[in-house]
């Protein structure tokens, strides 16, 4: 199946700092199409609500970005570019508020992945937490649910492993370029996931994992899922950010204390 005609524009906008889903939607509404938005004048950019810095970044990107090169680079790395207009874009995520216009995917996404549960929790689980994850996730994955998490140490990694060990599928949402395995300790696990699921990111290839990238990726974890299971999350755990997004998106939330 050929890629949607607008894919190159989604890719281009995704590489411009300061233009997220909401700003892109306003730009398209103002200009009439993605192509027109990409070629918008400074006045049109201002009228669409872009600040000076974002407008300057977009204008500079039009002169320097080589979209053909970026598409070829993704292909060389085995990364699929999936824009929100693509029929293979995850259905649940497409209906979530602030859905990312473009996803980078290593591995495979299947229609049955819409029957999914996110599992998140502490990076330092107790033996009880690990065993609860192994049993619960193993049973759920064995019953056909796809398990979604973030490849972090602790509960995330335990959830991915339990799903794979049960012969199920799992999706890992990254806060960096999808060609990177972060943390590095989970590199082998990442490759296993690619064989029976996918690594997913909305960050461009080459993006390093910096602290500010993690909360936005949690929105994708919950957006891909019908519900969120939280295991041993402390009061200040990043897993609770995922819970906030899940509630905002109308997802069910379950907990193992």
C-alpha positions in Angstrom: 0.0 0.0 0.0 1.4 3.4 -1.0 1.9 6.1 1.7 -0.6 8.9 2.1 0.3 11.9 -0.1 0.6 14.1 3.0 3.1 11.9 4.7 6.1 14.0 3.7 4.4 17.1 5.2 3.7 15.4 8.5 7.3 14.3 8.6 8.5 17.8 7.8 6.3 19.4 10.5 7.3 16.8 13.0 11.0 17.9 12.7 10.2 21.6 13.5 10.6 22.5 17.1 7.6 24.2 18.7 4.9 22.8 16.4 2.9 20.1 18.1 -0.5 18.6 17.3 -2.5 21.6 18.5 -0.5 24.2 16.6 -0.4 22.1 13.5 -4.2 21.8 13.6 -4.6 25.6 13.8 -2.1 26.1 10.9 -4.0 23.6 8.7 -7.4 25.2 9.6 -6.0 28.7 8.8 -4.2 27.7 5.6 -6.6 25.0 4.2 -4.1 22.1 3.8 -0.9 20.7 5.1 1.0 21.7 1.9 -0.3 25.3 2.2 0.6 25.4 5.9 4.1 24.3 5.1 4.4 27.1 2.6 2.6 29.7 4.7 3.8 33.3 4.8 5.1 34.9 8.0 1.8 36.8 8.2 -0.3 33.6 7.9 1.9 32.0 10.6 1.3 34.9 12.9 -2.4 34.8 12.2 -2.5 31.1 13.1 -1.0 31.9 16.5 2.6 30.8 16.0 5.1 32.8 18.1 8.2 34.4 16.6 10.5 31.5 17.6 8.3 28.8 16.1 7.7 30.8 12.9 11.4 31.3 12.5 12.0 27.6 13.1 9.5 26.6 10.4 10.8 29.1 7.9 14.4 27.9 8.5 13.3 24.2 8.2 11.8 24.9 4.7 15.3 25.9 3.6 17.3 23.2 5.2 15.2 20.0 5.6 15.7 17.2 3.1 12.6 15.2 3.5 13.6 12.6 0.8 16.7 12.0 2.8 14.8 11.6 6.1 12.4 9.1 4.5 15.3 7.1 3.0 17.0 7.2 6.4 13.9 5.7 8.1 13.7 3.0 5.5 17.4 2.1 6.0 16.8 1.7 9.7 13.7 -0.4 9.2 11.4 2.3 10.6 7.9 2.8 9.3 6.5 6.3 9.2 2.9 6.3 10.0 0.9 9.5 9.8 -2.6 10.0 11.3 -4.2 9.8 7.9 -2.8 6.2 7.3 -5.4 3.5 7.8 -2.8 1.5 9.8 -2.5 4.3 12.4 -3.7 2.9 15.7 -7.5 3.5 16.0 -7.6 4.1 19.7 -4.8 6.6 19.6 -6.3 8.5 16.6 -9.4 9.3 18.7 -7.4 10.5 21.7 -7.0 14.2 22.4 -3.7 15.6 21.1 -2.9 12.4 19.1 0.6 12.7 17.5 0.3 13.4 13.8 3.2 11.1 13.0 4.5 7.9 14.5 7.9 6.2 14.0 7.4 2.4 14.2 9.9 -0.5 14.4 8.2 -3.8 14.3 4.6 -4.5 13.4 1.3 -3.0 14.4 -1.8 -5.3 13.9 -5.5 -4.5 14.1 -5.8 -6.7 17.2 -3.4 -4.4 19.0 -6.5 -2.1 19.6 -7.4 -4.7 22.3 -4.6 -3.5 24.6 -3.8 -2.6 28.2 -1.0 -0.3 29.4 1.0 -1.5 32.4 3.1 1.0 34.2 4.7 1.4 37.6 7.8 1.8 39.7 11.3 1.4 38.4 12.3 -0.3 41.6 9.6 -3.0 42.2 9.4 -5.3 45.2 9.5 -9.1 44.6 5.7 -9.0 45.2 5.4 -6.3 42.4 7.4 -8.4 40.0 5.4 -11.5 40.7 2.1 -9.6 40.4 3.3 -8.3 37.0 4.4 -11.7 35.8 1.1 -13.3 36.7 -1.4 -10.6 35.7 0.4 -9.7 32.5 1.1 -13.3 31.6 -2.6 -14.2 31.9 -3.8 -11.1 30.0 -1.3 -11.4 27.2 -2.1 -15.1 27.0 -5.7 -14.3 26.6 -5.0 -12.0 23.6 -4.5 -8.6 25.0 -1.6 -6.5 23.7 0.5 -5.0 26.5 1.7 -1.4 26.2 4.4 0.1 28.3 7.5 2.3 28.1 10.6 0.0 28.2 11.8 1.6 31.4 13.5 -0.4 34.1 11.3 -2.1 36.7 7.6 -2.7 36.0 7.7 -1.6 32.4 10.4 -4.1 31.5 8.7 -6.8 33.6 5.4 -6.2 31.7 7.0 -6.5 28.3 8.9 -9.7 29.3 5.8 -11.3 30.8 3.8 -10.6 27.6 6.5 -12.1 25.4 7.0 -15.1 27.7 3.3 -15.8 27.4 3.5 -15.8 23.7 1.7 -12.5 23.5 2.3 -9.1 21.8 3.7 -5.9 23.4 4.2 -2.3 22.3 6.9 -0.1 23.8 6.6 3.7 23.5 9.9 5.5 23.7 10.9 9.0 24.7 13.7 9.1 22.1 14.3 8.1 18.5 12.8 4.7 17.8 16.1 3.4 16.5 17.6 3.8 20.1 17.0 1.4 23.0 16.7 3.3 26.2 17.8 2.4 28.7 20.6 0.6 27.0 20.2 -2.3 29.5 17.0 -3.2 27.8 18.5 -3.3 24.2 18.0 -7.1 24.0 14.4 -6.8 25.2 13.8 -4.1 22.6 14.8 -6.4 19.8 12.5 -9.1 21.2 9.6 -6.6 21.2 10.3 -5.8 17.5 9.7 -9.5 16.7 6.3 -9.7 18.5 5.1 -6.1 18.6 6.6 -2.8 18.0 8.8 0.1 19.3 6.9 3.3 18.8 7.9 7.0 19.1 6.7 10.4 17.9 10.2 11.8 18.2 12.3 12.1 15.1 15.1 9.6 14.4 18.2 10.6 16.3 16.4 12.2 19.2 18.1 11.6 22.5 16.1 10.7 25.7 16.0 13.9 27.7 13.7 14.4 30.8 11.2 16.6 29.1 10.4 13.9 26.5 9.0 11.4 29.0 5.7 13.0 30.2 4.4 13.5 26.6 5.2 9.9 25.6 3.1 8.8 28.6 0.1 10.3 26.8 0.8 7.9 23.9 1.0 4.9 26.2 -2.5 5.6 27.6 -3.8 6.7 24.2 -2.9 3.3 22.7 -4.7 1.4 25.4 -8.2 0.7 26.5 -7.1 0.9 30.1 -4.1 1.4 32.4 -2.9 -1.0 35.1 -0.6 0.7 37.7 1.7 -1.5 39.7 3.5 -0.2 42.8 3.6 3.4 41.8 4.7 5.8 44.5 3.3 9.3 45.1 5.8 11.0 42.9 6.0 8.2 40.3 6.0 9.2 36.6 3.4 6.4 36.2 0.9 8.7 37.8 1.3 11.1 34.8 0.1 8.2 32.6 -2.9 7.8 34.9 -3.8 11.5 34.6 -3.6 11.2 30.8 -5.7 8.0 30.9 -8.5 9.7 32.9 -8.4 12.7 30.5 -8.8 10.2 27.6 -11.6 8.3 29.2 -9.6 5.1 29.9 -10.2 2.7 32.8 -7.5 2.7 35.5 -6.7 -0.3 37.7 -4.1 -0.5 40.4 -2.0 -3.1 42.3 -0.7 -1.3 45.4 
